């Protein structure tokens, strides 16, 4: 049998298979399928409109979640300081360290970190105070601060400022203000409960919108009971 005859028979067999086999329709790619350029452009345009409409809502939700997480962190630190004071039967300080971000010269001086310590008289130095650190330094998320403002955080503005003589913060200009909790559950905040609050904000919103930004998380402390109340706009 010549090669031409063999190829003719093979092609004839394939044509018969394609026309009679029950699965032959799945073995061929349908002609004329797919999307036209216009159809693809319409789909891309619709996706772009949806993304443009939902992006602001998505960003606002992400910002709200960041503020809520930071606010809950501050609330938890206050509660932890209270627990230490009661369990150790000794006064405990919750320190709020304020400084500008050394990695960003455009930032301003705000509260960015907290530390819980137990102050006590130094037996080796009359009149001196030694501190026992009860927690790790806790830093707020990048871009979020407790506002260093008498309007937004009067609780901290009502106490004396202390220099970071122990060098716990690397920033050279760091200082701190503290709230002291007693074993009986009270704290040394002197303000009325309705005025004793801290405000957690996005730093860029604080710079752009002035004293009262639209988005914030406020933590209120009752100095009689040390009860914590939180607020969101």
Secondary structure as UniProt FT lines:
FT   HELIX           3..20
FT   TURN            22..23
FT   HELIX           24..26
FT   TURN            31..32
FT   HELIX           37..88
FT   STRAND          92..99
FT   TURN            102..103
FT   TURN            105..106
FT   STRAND          110..121
FT   TURN            123..124
FT   TURN            126..127
FT   STRAND          129..133
FT   STRAND          138..139
FT   TURN            142..143
FT   STRAND          144..146
FT   TURN            150..152
FT   HELIX           154..157
FT   STRAND          162..163
FT   TURN            165..166
FT   TURN            172..173
FT   STRAND          175..181
FT   TURN            183..184
FT   HELIX           193..195
FT   STRAND          197..202
FT   HELIX           203..209
FT   STRAND          217..221
FT   TURN            223..225
FT   STRAND          228..232
//
